Amino acid sequence: MKSNIITIMKKEFARFFKDRRMVFTTIFMPGILIYVMYTFMGQGMSALYSSDEDFIPQIYAENLPDALLDMEGPVAFVTDTSAEEAKILLEEEMGCHLVAVFPEGFEEAVASYDLSSGTKAPQVELYYKSTSTDSSTAYNMMQEILASYENSMVNKFDVNQGEGPYDLASQQDMAGMVFSMMLPLLMMVFLFSGCMAIAPESIAGEKERGTIATLLVTPMKRGHLALGKILSLSAIGLLSGLSSFIGTMLSLPKLMGGQEGVDAGVYQAGDYLLLLAIILSTALLLISLISIISAFAKNVKEATSWVTPLMIVVVVISITTMIDSFKASSNVMYLIPLYNSVQCMNGVFSFAPNVMAVILTVVSNLVYTGACASILTKMFGNERVIFSR
């Protein structure tokens, strides 16, 4: 039994690893593309929502109080243009980033204003263009300047003016929140994509070429053939998933725009071992499911189209990590295939792994894989299935 399974595995490994293009596109390309894509996305998002460090907004102000000219802040006030002319420059993005309109006699009105009078407070109008990053930055800076100006007049109390720190979320908390929401979905998609790239070719491809019939006439049990294919394809699928995982872990901080606290280095060796066990058992199950679907198909193209609905199911299940009401409420729920893997990944990435849940997930995935291998064995013994070309 062992020699037959190893023979099938060697055959599959030889078919895969001798094709350099397939090795590159299946194992190396996913991680490289993910890293490059997410890095550029992070840089693009950073450029979209932030201005240059040396950016000095040009603020056109009407009736600007003299006190604001002395306020701290890297801004340049322009007071020799009317508000209507400045709005035109702002709309056309011709050097104007914000238009501030103060009412006449603003300082006197503020000084004499009584909150208990019930009348409206003096109003400052700020006109900006939200589609312009520089204009939005100028608007936020002006808001801070006005807030400081208001505090300088009536400073009844301060907020967070001590030495701090006031944010009690640790680096681990920040990483757990970000990774637990995004990575289970990404990992399941990457695993599925890697399995989908190799399983249809191994099963439906051999049916299409007629080579699987040659294997079936050899003195080998059908179960050995099914198990050998599942194990070898799972190993290859796992390599593809790990490549994608590494690319994601390296690029996610860049995708988050360098946000402080998003650091994959907070995870320990034990976390990675639990994650590896979950990924490996999940890869076995996905390969088994895709292999069964591929065995029904007449060719690779048909197998790929039939596998697509399973891909949608995987994505939908993976989204459950983002919805609290769909999270596992008992250990029994970890017996649900695919859902259990997603929830266990969420627990590992959020630094709250349930060891019993991981054990149930791995064991149940192996049991489901064995059941799928049994089904595949029966399918290999059915001539109507194998020779439906």
C-alpha positions in Angstrom: 0.0 0.0 0.0 2.7 2.4 1.0 4.8 1.8 -2.1 1.8 2.3 -4.4 0.8 5.6 -2.8 4.5 6.8 -2.9 4.7 5.9 -6.5 1.6 7.9 -7.4 3.0 10.9 -5.4 6.3 10.7 -7.1 4.5 10.7 -10.5 2.5 13.7 -9.6 5.5 15.6 -8.2 7.6 14.7 -11.3 4.8 16.0 -13.6 4.5 19.2 -11.6 8.1 20.1 -10.7 9.5 19.2 -14.2 7.3 22.0 -15.6 9.2 25.1 -14.6 6.5 27.4 -15.8 3.9 25.6 -13.7 6.2 25.7 -10.7 6.7 29.4 -11.1 3.1 30.4 -11.8 1.7 28.1 -9.0 4.2 28.5 -6.2 6.3 31.7 -6.6 4.1 34.0 -8.7 1.2 34.2 -6.1 3.4 35.5 -3.3 5.4 37.8 -5.6 2.2 39.3 -7.2 0.5 39.8 -3.9 3.6 41.5 -2.4 4.0 43.8 -5.4 0.2 44.5 -5.8 -0.4 45.3 -2.1 2.8 47.4 -1.9 1.7 49.6 -4.8 -1.8 49.7 -3.4 -0.5 50.9 0.0 1.7 53.5 -1.6 -1.3 54.7 -3.7 -3.6 54.9 -0.7 -0.9 56.7 1.2 -0.5 59.3 -1.6 -4.3 59.6 -1.9 -5.0 60.4 1.7 -1.9 62.4 2.7 0.0 65.4 1.3 3.8 65.9 1.1 5.6 66.5 4.3 6.7 70.0 3.2 3.2 70.9 2.0 2.1 74.5 3.0 -1.6 75.1 2.3 -2.6 78.4 0.7 -5.6 79.6 2.6 -7.5 82.6 1.2 -9.2 84.3 4.2 -11.7 87.1 4.3 -11.9 89.3 7.4 -9.1 87.3 9.0 -8.6 88.2 12.7 -5.2 89.5 13.5 -4.8 87.0 16.3 -4.9 84.1 13.9 -1.8 85.4 12.0 0.2 84.7 15.2 -1.2 81.1 15.6 1.3 78.3 15.1 0.7 76.2 12.1 2.5 75.7 8.7 -0.1 77.6 6.6 0.1 80.6 4.4 -2.8 83.1 4.6 -3.8 85.2 1.6 -6.0 88.2 2.5 -5.9 90.4 -0.6 -8.5 88.4 -2.7 -12.3 88.3 -2.3 -14.0 85.2 -1.2 -15.9 84.7 -4.5 -12.6 85.0 -6.5 -10.9 82.6 -4.1 -13.7 80.0 -4.5 -13.1 80.0 -8.3 -9.4 79.4 -7.8 -10.3 76.6 -5.3 -12.7 74.9 -7.7 -10.1 75.0 -10.5 -7.3 74.0 -8.2 -5.2 77.0 -9.1 -3.1 77.4 -6.0 -5.9 77.9 -3.5 -6.5 75.0 -1.1 -9.1 76.6 1.3 -11.3 79.6 1.6 -12.1 80.9 5.1 -14.8 83.5 5.5 -15.0 85.3 8.9 -17.8 87.7 9.7 -16.9 91.4 10.1 -16.0 92.3 13.7 -15.4 88.6 14.5 -13.1 89.1 17.5 -15.5 91.6 19.1 -18.5 89.4 18.4 -16.7 86.4 20.0 -15.7 88.5 23.0 -19.2 89.7 23.7 -21.0 86.4 22.9 -23.0 85.0 25.8 -23.9 81.3 25.6 -26.9 81.7 27.8 -28.4 84.3 25.5 -29.7 81.6 23.1 -28.5 83.4 20.0 -26.3 81.9 17.4 -22.6 82.0 17.9 -20.4 83.8 15.3 -19.9 81.5 12.4 -16.8 80.8 10.4 -17.3 79.4 6.9 -14.6 77.1 5.5 -14.9 76.1 1.8 -12.8 73.2 0.5 -12.7 70.6 -2.2 -13.0 67.1 -0.7 -11.7 65.4 -3.9 -8.4 67.2 -3.5 -6.0 65.7 -1.0 -4.3 69.1 -0.5 -7.6 70.8 0.1 -8.8 68.2 2.6 -5.4 68.5 4.4 -5.8 72.3 4.5 -9.3 72.0 5.9 -8.1 69.7 8.7 -5.2 72.0 9.5 -7.5 75.0 9.6 -9.9 73.2 11.9 -7.0 72.6 14.3 -6.0 76.2 14.2 -9.5 77.4 15.0 -9.8 74.9 17.8 -6.5 76.2 19.3 -7.8 79.8 18.9 -11.0 79.0 20.7 -9.1 77.3 23.5 -6.9 80.3 23.9 -9.9 82.5 24.7 -11.9 80.1 26.9 -9.7 77.4 28.3 -11.9 75.8 31.0 -10.2 72.3 30.8 -7.7 70.3 28.8 -8.0 66.9 27.3 -5.1 64.5 27.1 -2.5 67.2 27.6 -0.4 65.0 30.0 2.5 62.7 29.2 0.2 59.7 28.4 0.1 57.3 26.7 -3.7 57.4 26.5 -4.3 54.7 23.9 -4.3 51.5 25.9 -4.4 49.2 22.8 -1.1 47.4 22.5 0.8 46.6 19.3 -0.5 43.0 19.7 -4.1 44.3 19.9 -3.7 46.4 16.7 -2.1 43.5 14.8 -4.8 41.1 16.0 -7.6 43.4 14.9 -6.2 44.0 11.4 -5.0 40.5 10.7 -7.9 38.5 12.1 -10.3 40.4 9.8 -8.4 40.2 6.6 -6.1 37.2 6.6 -8.6 34.3 7.1 -10.4 35.4 3.9 -7.1 36.0 2.0 -5.6 32.7 3.2 -8.7 30.6 2.1 -8.8 32.3 -1.3 -5.0 31.7 -1.8 -5.3 28.1 -0.7 -8.3 27.5 -3.0 -6.6 29.2 -5.9 -3.5 27.0 -5.5 -5.5 23.8 -5.2 -7.7 24.8 -8.2 -4.6 25.4 -10.3 -3.4 21.8 -10.0 -6.2 19.4 -9.2 -8.3 19.8 -12.4 -5.2 19.2 -14.5 -4.3 16.1 -12.5 -7.7 14.5 -12.6 -9.8 15.9 -15.5 -6.6 16.5 -17.5 -5.6 12.8 -17.3 -9.2 11.9 -18.2 -9.0 14.2 -21.2 -5.7 12.7 -22.4 -6.7 9.2 -21.6 -3.7 8.5 -19.3 -5.8 7.8 -16.2 -7.1 4.6 -17.9 -3.5 3.3 -18.1 -3.1 3.8 -14.3 -6.4 2.0 -13.6 -5.3 -1.2 -15.4 -2.1 -1.5 -13.3 -2.2 -3.9 -10.3 -3.0 -1.1 -7.9 -6.0 -0.5 -5.6 -8.1 2.4 -6.6 -7.9 3.7 -3.1 -4.2 3.9 -3.3 -4.5 5.9 -6.5 -7.0 8.3 -4.9 -5.0 8.8 -1.7 -1.7 9.2 -3.6 -3.2 12.0 -5.8 -4.8 13.7 -2.8 -1.6 13.7 -0.8 0.6 14.9 -3.6 -1.8 17.6 -4.8 -2.3 18.8 -1.2 1.5 19.2 -0.7 1.7 21.3 -3.9 -1.4 23.3 -2.9 0.1 24.0 0.5 3.3 25.3 -1.1 1.2 27.7 -3.2 -0.8 28.8 -0.1 2.4 29.3 2.0 3.8 31.5 -0.8 0.7 33.6 -0.8 0.8 33.8 3.0 4.3 35.0 3.1 3.6 37.6 0.4 0.6 38.8 2.4 2.4 39.0 5.8 5.3 41.0 4.2 3.0 43.4 2.3 0.1 43.9 4.6 1.9 46.5 6.8 2.6 48.4 3.5 -1.0 48.0 2.5 -2.0 49.6 5.8 0.1 52.6 4.9 2.7 52.0 7.6 0.1 52.3 10.4 1.8 52.1 13.7 1.2 48.8 15.5 0.5 46.7 12.4 3.4 44.3 12.8 3.4 40.6 12.0 6.4 40.1 14.3 4.1 39.9 17.4 3.1 36.3 16.6 5.0 33.5 18.3 6.2 30.2 17.0 3.3 28.4 18.6 0.8 30.6 16.7 2.5 29.7 13.4 2.4 26.0 14.2 -1.3 26.1 15.0 -1.8 28.0 11.7 0.3 25.5 9.8 -1.8 22.6 11.1 -5.0 24.4 10.1 -3.7 25.3 6.7 -2.4 21.8 6.0 -5.7 20.1 7.0 -7.7 22.7 5.0 -5.5 22.1 1.9 -6.2 18.4 2.1 -10.0 19.0 2.3 -10.0 21.5 -0.5 -7.9 19.2 -2.8 -10.3 16.4 -2.0 -13.4 18.4 -2.9 -11.9 19.8 -6.1 -10.6 16.3 -7.1 -14.2 14.9 -6.7 -15.6 17.7 -8.9 -12.8 17.2 -11.4 -13.5 13.5 -11.6 -17.0 14.2 -12.8 -15.8 16.7 -15.5 -14.9 15.6 -19.1 -12.0 18.0 -19.4 -10.0 20.7 -17.6 -12.2 23.6 -18.9 -15.3 21.9 -17.7 -13.8 21.1 -14.3 -12.7 24.7 -13.8 -16.2 26.0 -14.5 -17.7 23.4 -12.1 -15.3 24.4 -9.3 -16.2 28.1 -9.5 -19.4 27.7 -7.3 -17.3 26.1 -4.6 -15.0 29.2 -4.8 -18.0 31.4 -4.1 -18.9 29.2 -1.1 -15.4 29.5 0.3 -15.4 33.3 0.0 -18.9 33.6 1.6 -17.8 31.4 4.5 -14.6 33.4 5.0 -16.5 36.7 5.4 -18.1 35.3 8.6 -15.0 36.4 10.5 -16.0 40.0 9.9 -19.5 39.5 11.4 -19.7 38.9 15.1 -23.1 37.1 14.9 -21.6 34.4 12.7 -18.7 33.6 14.9 -18.6 30.1 16.5 -20.4 30.0 19.8 -19.6 26.4 20.7 -17.0 23.7 19.9 -19.6 21.7 18.0 -19.5 24.4 15.3 -15.9 23.6 14.6 -17.1 20.3 13.0 -18.5 22.3 10.1 -16.1 22.0 7.1 -14.4 25.1 5.8 -16.2 27.2 8.4 -14.1 25.6 11.1 -10.9 26.5 9.4 -11.9 30.1 8.9 -12.9 30.5 12.6 -9.7 28.8 13.8 -7.6 31.2 11.7 -9.5 34.1 13.1 -8.7 32.9 16.7 -5.0 32.5 16.0 -4.6 35.9 14.3 -6.6 37.6 17.1 -4.3 36.0 19.8 -7.2 34.0 21.2 -6.6 30.5 19.8 -8.9 27.7 21.1 -6.7 24.6 21.2 -9.7 22.3 21.5 -11.3 24.0 18.5 -8.1 23.6 16.5 -7.9 19.9 17.4 -11.6 19.4 16.3 -10.9 21.3 13.1 -7.8 19.3 12.1 -9.3 16.0 13.0 -12.7 16.7 11.3 -10.9 17.9 8.2 -8.8 14.7 8.1 -12.0 12.7 8.5 -13.7 14.6 5.7 -10.7 14.1 3.6 -10.8 10.4 4.2 -14.5 10.3 3.2 -13.7 12.3 0.1 -10.9 9.9 -0.7 -13.3 7.0 -0.3 -15.8 8.7 -2.7 -13.0 9.4 -5.2 -12.0 5.7 -5.0 -15.5 4.6 -5.9 -15.5 7.1 -8.8 -12.3 5.7 -10.1 -14.0 2.3 -10.1 -16.9 3.6 -12.1 -16.3 3.3 -15.8 -19.1 5.7 -16.7 -17.3 8.4 -14.7 -13.7 7.7 -15.7 -14.4 7.3 -19.5 -16.9 10.1 -19.9 -14.9 12.1 -22.4 
